[in-house]
Amino acid sequence: VTRLYKGKEHVEVEFIVGPIPVDDGLGKEVVTHITSTLETNKTFYTDSNGRDFIKRIRDYRTDWDLEVNEPVAGNYYPINLGIYMQDVKKEFSLLVDRALGGSSIVDGEVELMLHRLLLDDSRGVAEALNETDCVLDECKGLTIQGKYYFRIDTIGDGAKWRRTFGQEIYSPPLLAFTEEDGDSWRNSHVTTFSGIDSSYSLPDNVAIITLQELDDGKILLRLAHLYQLGEDNDLSKPTNVELKKLFPRKKIGKVTETSLSANQERTEMEKRDSSGK
């Protein structure tokens, strides 16, 4: 199902795939192709765990001379947030609502793997990817449902949509239901709340990733700068967050910077020597 919403400048595609038929004894991978007229010169970009976008060049590696034996599989990458490609004038961005495999096997084209079911190849390692859903004594392959979104921007303008709408996909509204009459429920409950100072809002390039109360009374706060260096002329710049306005009803006694996993203070962290010396 393809949807265009009033006031939105992107396309939403919802897909339902499965069960994949394997009665013929052959595993299958279901992919979709989105084709454009962009002249991309073998180059595209995929996200790294939803953060930085990494430049990919088809049939090429920066670290070694690649011998191309798998022209499709060797150019596939995990996509958690999105994939985009560009030429000198336009850029095409695509965002996903779940982890998928993706690539640009042909210039100007994005390929996404939506679903797959692989049988054992009888070579001894028993690594079939044959997930099934069983009801009583009948087992069928899985049926999946998901969405992806895409749009075209002038070169250099796509990052804001990728980051802003990417956050909306990552943290969608949570729907709640009640048997009470709507007016009655609203009159007896607090329907809106924000712990942030009402006069303050986070910078456009910052998002709260974690806000968690720990057992010792401390609060774990993770903030993310959404843009990588050089991704956007304005929003990639450093910015400031006012912690006092994030917690206007609390007195902040101490702030300690830690590792991303929050199990070690930054001042105690030791960098490993990656040179092996």
N, C-alpha and C positions, 0 to 999 in steps of 0.2 A: 504494500500500500504506500503510495507516494502522496505526501501532504505539503501544501503551501499555505502558511498561515498569514492572515492579514497583519500587516505591520512588521513582518519578519522578512529577512533577506536571505534566509537559508532554506534548503529543502530537507524534509524529514522523510526517511524511508523506513517503514516497519516491515520486518520479514518473519515468516514462520516457515521453518524447514524441518522435515522429518516426518516419520522415520525414513531413513535412507534405505532403499531396497538393496539387499545383497543376496537375493535368491540365486543370482548367477555365479556366486562364489567370488565376486570381485569387490574389493573395498572401493570406496568412492569419496571424493572431496568435492564439496559444493562451494563454488566461488561466484562472486559477482564482479563485473567489470564496469567501471565508469570511465568513459572515453572523452577526451577533450582535444582541442586543436593546439594545446600548448606545446612548444618546442623545448623539451626539458633536458635534452642532451644526457640521457642516462642517469640523471640526478633527481633524488627525492629525499624527503626528510621524515623520520619517524621518531616518536617520543621515547625517552628513556624513563620508564616507570612513571609516566605522567608529568615529568619535569622537563629537562632540557630536550630540545629536538636535535637529533644527530643527523648529520649529512650522510646520505648513502649514495654510492655510485655503483650502478649495476655492473656485475662481473669484475669488481675491483675491491681490494683491501689496502688500506694505508700501511699496514704493518708488514706485509709480505706479498710476494708475487703469486697471485691466485691462479691456480689451474682450474678452469671451469669444467667440471664434470656433471654438475647438477644445475643447469641454467635457471630452473624455477626454484627448487628448494634452496639452492645456494644464495638466492636473493630475497628470501622471505625473512621478515622480522616480526617480533611481537609488537603489537599495537595495543596500548592501554588507554591512551587518550586520543591520538589521531595521527594522521599522515598528511603531508602536503607536498605539492610540487609547484614549480614556478618557471617562467621564462623571463624575458626582459621587460614585459609589460604587465602580466597578470600572474596571480597565484591561485591555485585551487586547493582548498582545505577540506578535509573530511575528518569528522570526529565520531567516535564509537561509544556505545553505552556499556560495553563489556570488552574483555580482552579477546582480541582476534589476531590472526596472522594476516600480514599484508605486504604488498610490494608494488613496484611499478616495473613490470616485466617488459612493457612496451612504452616508448616515449609518449608522454601525454595521457597515460592511462594509469588508473589505480585499480589494483586487484585486491579483494578481501576474501579470505576463506571464512565462510559463515558456519560451516558444519562439516564433519567428516566421520566416517566409520571405516576402519581398516581391519581386515582380517589377518590372521597369522600367515606369514609367508613360508612357513615350514622350513625355515633355515636354522632352527634350533634354539632361538632365544625367546620364543613365545611372547612376543611383544605386540599382540593384537590390541587395537584401540576399538574395542567392541562393547561400548557401554549400552546397557539395555534397561528398560523399565518394565517390571514384571507385575502383572495383575493376575492373581490366581496362578494358573499354570501356563499362561501365555506371556511371552517376553518379546518385546519389540524394541527397535532402536529408539534413541531419544528424539523427541521433538523439541526444538528450541525456538524461542521468540526473542527478537531484539530490534534495535533501531540503530541507524547511523544517519549522520547529518552532513551536508556539504554546502559550500558556497564558493563564489569566485570574487576576488578582490583585486584592486589595483596593487601592483607589486609594492610590498612593504606595509600594506594596510590590513593584512589578514591576522596578524598576531593578536590584536585586541579581541577579535571574535573567538579565536581559538582558546584564549585564556579565560575570557569572561563566560562564554557559553559552556566551555569545558567545566567550569566550576558548577554551573547549573546542572549539568549532567551528573557530575560527581556527587552533588548534595541536593537531590530533588526534594520538593516539599513532601512532608510526611502527612498523609491523609488519615484522619480519625473520624469515627462514626459513633453516633449515639442513638438510642431509641427515643430520647426525649424530644419534645417540640423544640425547634431551633431557638425561638425567642426565649423560652423558659431556660434553656441551657445557658444561653449567653448572659442572662440576668443573674444566674447563680454561680458562674465561673469567671475567672480571670481569663479573658480571651487573647490578650496581647501582653507581651512582656519582653523587655530587653534589659540586660544587665549593664549595658554600655551607657555612658552619659548621653542623654537625649540630644545634646548639641554636637555630638561627635560621631564621626563615621570613619571606618578604616580607609586608608588610601586605596585607590583603584587597583593598585598592583600588589596588594597584600591580602592574604586570606588566613583565617584562623583554622588550623588543621586539627589541633587537639586542645581541649579545655577540660582538665580532669582533676578532681580533688583526690589527693593521695592520702594514705593511711595516717601519716604524721601531721596532717593539717596543712601541708603545703599544697600548692596548686601547680600542676604541670601545664604549661602553655607553649604550644608550638605554633609559630607563625611562618608563613611561606611567602617569599617574594615570588610572584607568579611568572615573572619574565626573566629570561636569561640575557646575558650580556649581548647588546646589539640587536636584540629581537625587535624592539620598538624604539623609535627615536626619543620618546618622552617617558614611556612607562618602564623601560629597562633601567632607568636611573635609580640610585639608592634613595630610600625614603625613610621616614621616621614614624614610629608608633608611640602614642602617649599612653603608657600603662596606667597612669592614674585615672584616665578617662575610660579605660576598659573596665576598671574596678572602682567606680565612684563611691561605692558603699563600704569599701574595705580600706584598711590602712596597710600599705605595703611596707613590710619591715625590712626585707632583703630580696634582692634579685640575684640569682645564680645562673650563669650560662653553662649549659651541659652539652654533651654529645647528643646527636639526634635521637639515640635510643634512651637518653636520659639516665643512664646508669653510671656516668662518669662526668665529673666537672671538667670544663674545658681547660682550666689551668693545669689539670693533672694528665691531660691527654698527651701521648707521645706519638709523633709521626713515624711511621715505618719508612725505612730507606728502600725505596722501590728499585734502586739500582742494583741491589744484591750485594753491595760491598759491606 
